[in-house]
Amino acid sequence: MLRHLWTLINHRFPYLQQIQHQRGIIGTESFVRNYNIMAQLIDGKAIAKSIRDQAKLEIQELQAKYPGFKPHLAIIQVGEREDSTVYVRQKERAAKESGINITIQKQDSSITQFELLRAVQELNNNPSIHGLLVQLPLPDHISEKIITEAISPKKDVDGFHAHNIGNLSKRHSSPLFVPCTPKGIIELLNRTGIQISGKHAVVVGRSDIVGFPVFTLLSRADATVTLCHSKTENLPEITKTADILIVAVGKTEYIKGDWVKPGAVVIDVGTNAVEDQSKKSGIRWVGDVEFSSVSQVASHITPVPGGVGPMTVAMLLYNTVDSAKRFWKESRERRVTSLTLKPFIPVPSDIDIASSQTPKPIKALAEELGLAGNEYELYGQYKAKVNLSVLDRLKNRKDGKYIVVTGITPTPLGEGKSTTTIGISQALGAHLGKIAFACVRQPSQGPTFGIKGGAAGGGYSQVIPMDEFNLHLTGDIHAVTAANNLMGGARKSAAAIDARILHESTQTDKALFNRLCPLKKGERTFAPVMVKRLQKLGINKTNPDDLTSEEISKFVRLNFDPDTITWQRVMDTNDRFLRRITIGQNSTEKEFARATGFDISVASECMAILALTTDLKDMRERLGRMVVANSKDRVPITADDLGVGGALTVLLKDAIKPNLMQTLEGTPVFVHAGPFANIAHGNSSILADKIALKLAGTEEGDDETETGFVITEAGFGADIGMEKFFNIKCRMSGLIPDAVVLVATLRALKMHGGGPEVIPGKPLSGEYVEENLDLLEKGCANLIKHIQNAKKFRLPVVVAINQFTTDTEAELTLVRKIAIEAGADDAVPASHWAEGGAGAIKLAKAIVQATSNPQKNFQFLYDLNRSIIEKIEIIAKEMYGASDISLSDKAKEKVEIYTKQGFGNLPICMAKTHLSLSHDPKLKGVPTGFTVIVRDIRASVGAGFLYPLLGEMQTMPGLPTRPCFFDVDLDFESGRVVGLF
């Protein structure tokens, strides 16, 4: 009979075999006889396993739909306590069995509290970590309270943080996490079929970890709960009233059988070691309840071990899975709260509008976008740099929609590309509920204080804070200036270059070698950058002392040909008198005086590289291979030959991170890099676009309607900025755009139609402010040409008509008709300058519609394997409408040199006027029958393009008679910048 009873019990509760073995009970009859079990054992081990299996299945189902879903638990263990090590191993094993990634960070017991807090903070900020705990107890010199409170409440899977405990205790609040043991106790009761509602529960023990939380959970489940402890008077009488008795008092076998109401459910949380010489370890584990007596009275009881213990680990894993699901959901939802606009009529000045709007703290915007704490660095309240690590975290996410904004051929009347870029992003983000990023260039202080003014957009479509945007921002242009000037500057020399020429001219091979590779503690070594030069020279040696005299000479002498130096100093201020200067006037350099000049910082190759780089390593390679001159043997001399490539990278290591700002309506903007659109390619950075596309993108399995948008602006007209965006930027980024937005104004089109000259400071002629359909129709020829140009890349084109109050309905209808007949997918008037995003809603909807077809047929204009001359010819004929091209003798010589040097397969970056489709700024509309004159060709090898010069291109602007800086000042009462526009 006894054997039959034990067989039934063992079949239902297989873990009892383990208890039998652990307690040294031999034989089934002996176990039953010794304990005379009346209560049904609650099998915590089996229930915990079913919960872990359920968690594993849930993870697998989510991963099948979302491959990027990977729950991750991190545990910090301080010291080598044996019990802590055992607990951590249990958690590690259970996590791995459930499919949860686990990171165990072991710290020495001597770690300081500050160091441990820093380790906690790093894991708090790591977006791949969803659950974090510090294994307790901690050494005496560390406050457990301070450490547990330092854990982010959003990752506090132990449920110990005051935020979670506090919300648990509030009746109408919900904690992010319930402490694992109390949660496991409730789960044991529920899964065993124990009714809680209406029952009287007694909790013995008042700890923050078990007692108080389980008291609250039972109350929430509609039990009537009494909380007791070891000091409670008449405790046996109180416990005997309990239908459900939870014991977590920390005293060995404290609760006796006669303290328990017959038929009560008893949950024993205690784990106490008692001496038992029959055990190999010398101890056995018992609970806070005297099992032998209580099991004869209770209806249900948890054994120790095998009851509550396994549930604690199971609930820890389930909390981790819940946390991972919450993080996953939040990262995909990305709810960006908009700022309310209240437009005035007439529209105030740009600075007044910008100053009247209070931006969101940039930290709040970063969190709305799903950025983790370690993925951005704050620069004040309203600017932040975003770390490139976000690209690795989101590498499996599909990109958002990619839109390039360009324009017709610019006129003095302006087309409003920047304003339209911002207006579209405000319409998509603040009004249509899309995640929408604007990506724009950082403006140079030269034009800002010169004649152009700021570049933050205008009216009610701006980047804010406008003054910070237009001035120093986060110092990226200053970093570019420093890097450029460390080596030189474009077109005739600089620091490292001039210094090297001086030293090579005044020292022997031996002296140069001794200075380049000095003896230190009796040994010479090559710097890593020197090894690259040796490899370039075909010298495969790593010990300086092994070089022959001939190899030393080749190594130390770059042999500059001064007439070929292509590097010039830069500064971020307009100064025409620095275009041509003479350096080396001091007596110590008198023999090496020569003519050189300054460029503006945004025209430097360092800036182009910043805009075109794809990661830090790529930037290092690009900077190192910048060609600054040729040797007298026509061998390219690079920055790495000068030994300066690594130093340039260090100067730009922070500048490589895109800057996060916001629009007037609180939608996100990336401001990064500012290469000129004539000498360089005139687009913001690849990295800003890539990060924005991931943040606006969707996960596998998401609804396609959730896809966000990235609106990036290309400089000048479509013949320059757009063409370079496609043929240079998209080649290097590997990104495929979805549509083109072509911006035009009726006034600018009338000017292309032959309208009168616009003179600054004088009122506009009547033709521009009154209806004139004939003039407008003639000017639309320029619009048609740009639509045709965009269509050559096989992309949808939406024409944005940047509307003025003087535009008539007949004029708008005419432009729309002509644009659609020319091949545009749509043409939509927009009043975003006066109304903000609300004025561009129809335009935004047209863009959504134009990009709804997932099929992409994008193609480049030319194959890189074509010759340099063929590529120039294709651009001139296809984009500009030229009948032919003509190269000067100097340009032909450069073609020969660059082809021999291996640069013939680089893309072409045409340096030409932005004021005409042709190379002649006087030819408006759509000129035909002209020949493009190529007077010179230069190479930006690090940036990765050749740039033919189609006329005299100024790379250092001058100041006008009345520069913009006349109006700029500071309001000392408010501290605000005034007069900036």
N, C-alpha and C positions, 0 to 999 in steps of 0.2 A: 504493500500500500504506500509506504513511504517512498519507495523507489519510483512508483507510478506518479506520485505527487511531485517529486523532484523533476522527473522527466517533463511534466507539463510546465513547471515553473521555468526550467532551463530552456525549453523551447520558446517560451514567450519572452524571457529575459536572459539572452545568451551571455551578457556581461557578468552574470553571477558566478560563472566559472572562474572569471578573473578575480572576483572578490574572494571566492573560496580559496583560491591559490594564494592570494596576498595575505590572507588572515591565517593561513596554515591549517585550514579545516580540511580534514581528510575524510572523504566519503560523503555521499549525498545525505544518508540518514543522519550523520553527525551534524551537518549544517542545519537541517530542519529541526533536529532535536534540541540543539544548542539555542536556536533563536525562536523556535516555535512560532514562525512567522504567521501573523494574522493579516497584516497590511499588504496591499498590493504595491509592489515596488515600481517606482516611476523611473523608467529606464532613460536617464539623461544621455547616456552614451549613444543609444540608438536614435533618440530624437535629434541629438546634435548632428549625427551623421546624415539624417534625412534633411536637415537644414543646410548642411554643407553641400549635399548633393543637389538640393534645390538651387542653391547659389551658383553652383557650377553650371547647371543647366541654363539658368537665367543668363549667365555670362556668355555661354556658347550661343544662345539664341540672339543676343544683342550683337555679338561679334559676327554672326552670319549676316546680319543686316548692316551693321556698322563695323567694318574691319578695324577701324581705329580705336574702338572701345577696349581699353585695357586697364582694369582696376589695379591699383598699385598701393600697397601698404608699406610704410617706412617705420622702423623701430630703432630707437637709439638705446643702446645698452651701455651703462656706465659701470666700469669695473668688471670683475670676473666672479661675482657671487654665484655659487653653484646653483642655488634655487632659481636665480634670475636666468641663468643660462638654460636651465631645463625648460622654464616657461617660454623663453624666446624660441627655443627649438620646437616646442609644441606648436606655437603659432606659425612658425616658418613651414613646418610640415603640413599643417592644416591648410595654410594659404596656397601652397603649391598644389595640393590635391584638389583644391577648388578652382584652380586656374587663375589665381590672383598673383600678380607680380609682387615680390617682396624685396625690400632693401633693408639690410641690417647694418646699422652704423655703430661700430663698437668704439667706445671712447675709454681712455685710461681713467682710472679712479682719481687721478690727480688733476683732471680737467677742472678749470675754474668755472664758476657760475657764468661769467661773461662769455667764455668760450662755448659753453653748452647752449646758452641763449642764442649765440650766433649760429650754431649748428641747427637749432630749432627753426630759426628765422629763415635760413637757407632752404629748409625743407618746406616751410610754410609757403615760400615764394615759388617753389618748383611746381609748375602746373601739371606735371606728370604724376605727382604724388596726390593721392586722394584721401588717404588716412595716415595719421601720424600719432605715435605714442612714444613716451619715454618710459622704459621699464622701471618700475619702482621696486624696492626702495632705492634712494640715492644716497651717496656719501653724506656724512653729517655737515660738511662745509657748504652744501648746496641746498637751497630752499626748494622743497618739492612743490610748495604752493606757487612760488614764482615761476618755476619751470612749467608746470601744468597750465598755468594761466597764460604762458607765452605761446602755447600751441594755438593755432588759429581755430576758432570755434567751428569753422567750416571743415576742418580736418580732424577734429577732436573725436575720433572714433571710440575712445574709451568713455566719452561722455562726462569727463570730469571738470570741464571748463565752467566757470561761474555763469557764463552766458547760457550754456545748455542746462545746467542744474537750475538756474533761476527761471528759465522759461518752462522747465518741467513743473516747477512748483506753482506756476500761475495757471489758473483754471482755463483761461481762454487763450493761452499761448502754447505753441508747440516748439519743443527743442529741435535742433538739427539732429542731435543724437541722444539716445537714452543710454545711460550706463549699462554696460554689457551684462553684468550679473543680474541686476533687477529685471532687465529686459528678458533674459533667459529664464528667470523664475516665472514670469507671466506666460512665457511661451510654453514652459513645462505644464503649467496648469491648463492652458487652453488646449494643448495637444493631447492631454490626458482626459479631456472631457470634463474637467472640474468646473462647476458653475461658480463664478465669482460674484456676479450681481446679486445683491440682497443678503449676502453672507457676512458674518462677523469675522474679520481677520485681525490677528494679533501679530505684530512685528516686534521681535525682541532684538534690539540692536539699533543704534541711532547714528551709524556712520554716514558720511556723505557719499560713500561708494555704494552701500547696499541699503542700510536702514531707511534713511529719509527718502531716497528715490523709490524704493519698493512700496513704501507707505503711500506715496503720491500716485503711483501707477495703480495700486489696488483701489484707491479712492476714485480715480478716473474710471475704473471699471465698475463703479457703483457698489463697491463693498463698504461696509462700515468698519473703519480701521482704528485700532488702538495701537499706539507706539509705546513700547516699553524698553527697558534696559536693565542691566544687572542691579541697579540701585532702586528699582521700582519696588514699592512696598506691596506685599501680598501678591507677588508675581505669579505663584502657582495658581492662585484663585483666578487671576485674569487670564492666564494662558488656557485654563480649563474651560473658558467660555468660547474659545476660538473654534470656528468651523475650519478656518485655514490658519495655520501657524507657521510663520516664517522665522527662522532662528539664525541670527548672524551676530552673536554676542562675543565670539572669540574665546569661549571657555570650554574646555574639554568636557564632553558628555554632561553639560550643565542641565539640560531639560530632561526630567525623569518621566517614566510612564504615567505616574499618578498625577502629573501636571497637565495631562493631555485629555481632552474631551474624547470619549469613545466615538470613533468614526471620523475624527478630524483628519484633515489633509496636512501633512507635516513636510515642510521643505527645510532641509538642513544645509545651511550655507557654509558651516564651519569646516576647516581642515586643520586638524591638530595632530602633531606627532607624539606618540606615546612609546615608551620603551617596550621592546618585545624581542627577547634574546633568541626566540625561535626564528626570527627573520634574519636573512643574510645582512640586511642593512642595519639591524638592531632596533628598528622602529617599525611601527605600523601607523596608518592614518585613520583617525576617527573624527567624528563631527562634533558639533555643539549639542547634539541630541544623543541620549543614551539609547542606541539602536535596539538593544536587546529587550528593553522594557517598553519603549514607545511603539515599536513595531507590532506589539501584541494588542495595542489599544487603537492605533490609527487605522483609517481605511486605506490611506495611501501614504507612502514615505519615500524620500530620496535616499539612496545609499551614499556612503562616503568611503572610497571614491566612486565615481561613476554616476553621480547625480547632477548637481549644479555645475561642477567644474567643467565638464565638456561643453556645457551650454554657454559658458562665458566666452570661450574661444569661438564657438559657432556664431554668437551674436557679434563678436568683434569683426568677423569676416563679413557678416551680413551688413553691418554698419559701413564697412569699407565699400561693399558693392553699392549700397544706397548712396554713399558719398560720390562714387564714380558716376553713377547715373545722374546725380544732381549736377555735378560739374559738366558732364557731357551735355545735359539739357541746356544749362546756362550758356555754355560756349557756343551752342548752335542757335539759341534764341536771339542773343545780342540785341536787346531792346534799347535803342538809343532815344533818350528823352529829348524832345526838341525845346528850343527857347522861343518864347512868343515874340513876334514882331508887331509893332504898331507903326506902320508907315505914315509919314506926314506928307502933305501936299502944300506947297512945293517941297521937293526932296531936299533935305539939308545937305551940308557938305559931308564928304566921306568920313572925315575925322570926327565930326559931331555925331554922325550915326553910330560909328564904331564905339565912341566914348559913352554913348547913352545905353549901350547893351552890356549887361554884366555877364561875362562868360561863365560857363560851368567850370568848376575845378577840373583840371585836365586829368587828375587821378580818377575822378568819377567817370569821365568819358572813356578812359582806358579800361576801366572795369566793365563798363557797358559793352565794350567791344570784345570782351572775353580775354583781355590781356592779363597775365599773372603778374604778381608784384615784382618778380625778377626779370620781367620782360620789358620794363620801361624805367627810365631814369628821369626824375622830375627836374625841370629847370624853372624854378619859380612855381607859381600857382597855375599858369595857363599854357605851359609848354612842356613837352617831354620828348626825350629820345627813345626810340623803340629799338630794342636789341634784336640782332639778326637771328637769335636762337628761336624766335617764334616761327621762322620758316621750317625749321626741323620738326618742331612740335606739330605743325599743321601740314606736313609734307603729303599726307594722304588725302587732304581735303581738296575737292575740286575748286578751281578758280571761279571767281565771280565774272560778270560780264565786263569786257574791256572796251572802253569808248575813248577815242581820241578827238579832241576839239581843235579845229583849225579854222582858217578864215580865208576870205578873198584877199587879193593883194592890198596891203595896208595903205591907208591914206592919212593925212593929218587929222581927218575927222574921227578916226578910230573906229574899230569894229566891235570891240568889247569882248574879246575871247576870254580873258580872265574872268570878267563879270559873268559871262555866260556859263563858264565852267562851274563857278560857284553857285550860280542860280539853278543849274540843272541838279547839282548835288543836293541843294536845299529842297528842291521840289521832290526829288526821289525819296530823300530821307525823312524830311519833316512833314511831307504831305501825302506821299504814297506809301509810307511805311516800309520802304526798302532800306537795307543797309547800303549806304552810298558814300563813297570816298571821293573827294577831289584830290588830285595830285598835281601840285604846281611847283614851279621853280622858286628858289629863294632870290629875291631881288638884290641887285648890287646897289651899294650906297652911292655909286657914281651917278647913275640916272636918277636915283631918288632925290638927291640934292641938286641935280643938274636941271634938265629940261622936262624929263618924262614924268617925274614924280613917282609915287609908290606903285606897287603892282599887286595889291591885295584884292583886286576886284573893285567894285564901286557901287554907290547907292546902297540898296538893301541886299546886295549880294557880295559880301566881303568875308575875308578871313580876319578873325580877331584873336588877340588884341592887335589892331592894325599897326600901331607904332612899333611894337616889338617885332612884328612880321617884317616890316620894312627896314628896320635898323639892324642891330647886331644879331638878332634871333638867338642862336646858341653858339655863335662863334665859328660856324663852319667855314665861311669865306675867309676869316682871319687865319684859320688853320691852313687853308689852301694857299694863302699868301705866304705864310711862313715856310711851308713845304717847297713851294715854287722857288722862293728866294734863297733857300738853303742850297739849292743846286744852281739856280740861274734865273732865267726869265725868258720868254720866247722871242727870238729873233737876234740876239747878239749878246750872250753871256750872262754870268752871275757868279755867286760866291764860290761854290765848289769848282766850277769851270775855270774861272779866272785864277783862283788859287793854284789849281793844278798846272795851268799854263806857266804861271810864275815859277813854281817849284821845278818843273821839268826844264825850264830854260836856265836855271841857276845852279842845278845840282848834277853830280855824276850819277851813273847807274847805281853804284854802290851806296852813295849817300841816300838816294831815293829809297833803295831797298831797305837800308838800315832804319829809315824813319817809318816806312810802311809796315815793316815786320821787325819791330825792335826786340832786342834781347830782354827777356823778363825772367829773372832767376835762372839765367844761363840757357834759356830755351827761346826759340822763335816759333810762332804759330801763325797760321793764316786765319783771318776772320772768315766766317762762312761766305760772305759776299766775294771774297778774293778767290775762293775755290771755284765759284761760278765763272770768274774771269779766266782762270787757268784752264778750265774745261773748254771754254770758248776758243782759247788759243791752242787747244790740243795737247796741253801739258797735264798729264794724269799723275801728278805728284801731290802729296799732302804735307810733306816736310819741307819747310823753306830752305833748309840747309842742303837739300838734294838738288836744287836748281843749278843748272850750268850758267855761266856768265851770259851766254846768248839768251837763255830762257829768262834770266833776270831782266835783261834789257827789254825783251818783249813784254814782260809782265809789268814793269814799272813805267814804261813810256806809252802814253796814249797817242802822242804825236798829233795834236790837234791841228787841223787846217783852219785857221781863224776865219777864213772867208766862208766857211760852211757852218759856223756855229748857229744853231737854231733854238736858242734859249735866251730869254730876256726876263728881267726882273718885273714884278707886278705890284700894284697897289689897288685898293678898292675905292679910289677917288678919281673923278675926272680931272685930268691935268694935261692940256695939250702941249705944254712946254717940256714934258718928259718924253715925248714921242721920239726925240732924237737928242742924245746927250753924249758927252765924252767922259769916260771913266779913267782912273789911274793917274790922277793929277798930283797925288802926293809924291814927295821926293823918293820914297821907298819903292814906288811902282811906276816912276816916270817913264821908264823904257817900255812899259807895257800899256801905255795909254792907248785907248781906241774908242771908236764910236759904238754906241749901243743905244738902248732905249727902254722904256717901260710900256707894258700893256696893262689894261685893267684886269683885275684878278679873275673875273669870270671868263676871260678869253684864254686863260692858261690851259695847257694840256692837263695839268693836275686836276682842274675842275672838270674837264671832259671825262677823265678817268673816274672821278668820284661819281659821275652820273651814269657811267656805263659798266661799272664793276658789278660783279654778281656775288662776291663774298670777300672776306678779308684776305684770303690766300690769293684770290684772283687779283685784288688790288695790289698786293705786294708784287706779283709777277708783272703787272702792267706798268707800275711805277719803275720797276727795275729795267724794263726793256725800252723805256723812253729814249729816243735817239736825240742827243743834244748837238751832235756835230759829226763830221766825218774826219777820219785821220787823213794824213797826207797820201795814204795808199787807198783812199776811198772806202775804208772799212768803217761801218757805223760805230760811233762811240755812244754807249748807253749810260744810264744812271748807275747801273750795277758796275760798269767799268770804272766809274768814278768812286764806287764804294758807298753810294749814298742811298740806294734803294730801300734798305731796311729803315734808315732814319726817317725817310719820307713817310713810310708806312706808319711809324710810331706817331708822327705829327698828325696823321689823318685817321688814327684808330677810333677816335670818337666821332669825327665828322662823317664817317661811313654810316652811322646810324641815322635813319630818317627822323625828322622832327614832326611830332604830332601836335596839331592845333585844331581849331574848330571854326565853323562859319558863324554868321550872325544868328543862325537858327539852331546852333548846337550840334550840327552834323560834322563828322570828322574830316580833317584835311591833313594830308602829308605834304610838308614843305621840305624839299631836299634837292640840293645842287642847283646851279644856275648858269649852265654853259651858254655862251652867246649863240644866237641862232644863225649868224652869218659865218664866222670863223669856225665855230663848233657846230654841234647838231641841234642845239636849242630845245632840249627836252629835260624834264625833271628825271630823277634817278630811276634806274631799273629796279633797285632794291625797294624803293618806296612803292612802286607799282606792284612788285611781287608780294610784298607784305600785305598791301591793301587787298589784292586779289584773293589771298588766302583768308583774310579776316572777313571778306565779303562773300566768301564761297560757301559751299555746302558739302556735307558728308555723303558718302555712298548710302543710298537709301532715302535721302531727304527728298522732299517735294521740290521740283525744279522751280516752282514759283517763289521759293524762299531765296533763290539766288540773288545776291546783291550786285552792285555796280561800282566800277572804278572809272572815274572820268578824269583823264589826264590831258593836259594842254600842250600843244606843239607850237613853238614860237613862229612869229611872222605868218605869211600866207602859206597855203597848202603846197605851193611849189617849192618851198624851203623847209619849214618845220615838219609838215606831214610827210613829205618825201623822205626826209632824214629819219623821222620816227620809224617808218616802215623799213627802209633799206639799211639803216644802221642799228637803231635801238632794238627793233624786233628781231633782227638777225642775231644780235648778241644776247638778248634775253631769252630767246626761244618762245616768247609769248605771241599768241595770235590774237589780234584785235577782233572785235565783233561788229563795230560800226564806226562811221565817221560822222561827226557833227560839224557842219560847215557854217561859220558865222558870217553874216552880212548885215549891213545897214543900208537903208534906202539912200541915205545921204552919200555914203561912200560909193555906192553903185552909180549915182548921178555924177559924181566926180569922174569916175571911169568912163562915163558916157560923154565927157567933154565939158563938164561943169566948170565954172570959174575957179580961179586959184583961191585957195583959202589962206588968208594972212592972219597969223596970230595977233590977237588983240583987237581985231576988227569984226563987226557983226557979219554973220553969214549972209551970203547973197540970197535973194528970194528964191532962186532955183532949188535951194536945199530945204527950205521951210514951207514951200508951197507945192501943190500938186503939179508934177511935170512928167507925164507918162512917156513922152518921146525920149527925153533925156534918160529916164530910168531904164527904158527898154534897151537903149544903146549900151548903157553901162552893164546890163545883165550879161553881156558877152563875156565879161570877166568871170562872173559867177558860173556861167556855163562851162568855161574852160576848167575851172577848179573842180566842178562836179565830175567832168570827164576824167580829169587827172585822178581823182579819188577812186572812180570806178575801174581804173586800170589795175587796181589792187584787188578787185572782185569783192568789194565790201558794200554793205548797205550805206547809203548816204542820207542824212537828215539835214535839211537846211534850217538853221535857226535865224530867223529874222529879228534882230535886236531892235525892238520897236521904240520909236520916239512919239511923243504926243502929236507932232505935226504930220505924222504919216497918215495918209488917207486910206480908206478901205479899198478904193480902186487901185491904188499903188500896191498895197499888200496882196491883193488878188492877182495882179499882173505878175509879181515876182514869184508867187506860189505856182502859177500856171507855167511860167517859163522854166522854173526849177524842176518841176515834175516831168515836163516834156524833155528836159535835158538828161533825165535818168535818175533824179533824186527820188528816194522812196517816199519822202514827205517834205513839206516846207511849212514851218509853223512860226507865226509871230509870237514873241515872248516879251513880257514887260517886267522882267525880274529886277531890273535896275530900280524901278519905282516901287515894286511890290514884293520883292524877295522871291522865295520859292513859290508862293502862290501865283506869281505872274508867269511861271514856267511849267505849270502842271501839264498843259496840253503838249508842250514840247517834250516833257519827260515821258508822257504816255506814248508819244510817237517813237521815242527811242526804245521803250520797252517792246513795242510792237515790232520795230525793225530788227530787234535782236532775238525775237521769239523763235526763229528757225535755228535749231542747233547745228545744222549743216554749215560748215565753213569752207569757203573756196578760195581763201586768201592766197595771193601769189606775190613774189617780189618783182620789181621792175626789171632787174637784170641779174644775170648769173655772175658770181664772183670770179669765175674762171675766165671770163672775158678779159681782154687787154684793158689797160688803164684808159687808153684813148677811146676804145669802144664804149666803155662804161660812161665816160664823160659825154660822149655823143648821144647815147640813149637818153640820158637825163635831159640834155639840152633840147633835143628834138621832141621827146615825149612829154616832158613837164613844162618846158618854156615855150615850145612851138617854134624853135629855131630851125632855119633851113640848113645850117651847117655850123661847124666849129673851126676855129683857127688857133693853132698853138704857136706861141713865140718860140724863138730858138732856145731860150732859157727853159721854157716849159718842156720842150722836146728833150733837152738834155736831162732834165729831172726824170722824165719818163724812162729813159734809158738807165739812169742810175738806180732808180727804185726797183725797176724790173730785175736788174742784175743782183741787187741786194735782197731779193726775195719778198718785196713788198707789193708786187703787182696784183696779188689776189685780195688786197684790202678793199673795202667798200669806199665809195667816193662821197666826200662831204663838200659840196660846192659852196665856195665863199663868194657870194654875190649880193647885190643890192636887194633889199626887201621891198623897194618902192615900185618895182616893175616885174612883170613876168620875164622880161629880158635882163641883160646885164647893164642896160642903160636906164637909170632912174627916171629919165624924162619920158620914156615910152609908156603911156598909160593904156588902159583897156586890155586888148589882146593883140599885141604887136605881131606882125608876121614878116617873113622874108629877111630876117636879120641873121647875122653870123655871130656866134658867141666867141669872143676873144679870150683865150686863156693865156694870161701873161706870165704865170708862174704856177708851180705845183709844190706843195710842201707836205711833209709827212708827220702825222701824230701816231707814231708806231705803238706807243703805249696805249693810247686811247683806241687805236685800231682802225684808223682811216687815213686816206690821203685827201688833202684839201686844195683843189685848184683855185687860183685867185682870178676872178673875172672882173678885174678893175681894181681901183685903189680902195682897199679896205682898211679903215681906221680901227685899230685894236686898242687905242686909248682915246676915249671921247674927250672933247673939250667942254668948257662951261660957256653958256650963253651970256648975253649982256645982263639978263636978269634971271639968275638961277633960282630954283625952287627954295633954296635955303634962306632966302630973304623972309619967307613967311613962317619958318619953323622956329618955335620957341617953347618955353616951359611955363606953365601956369603954376606959380609958386604956392598958391593956396591949395589947389587940388593935386598938384604933382603931375598933372596930365600934360602930354605933348600937344601942342596946338600948331596949326598951319600945315600939317602934313596931309598930302592927298595922293 
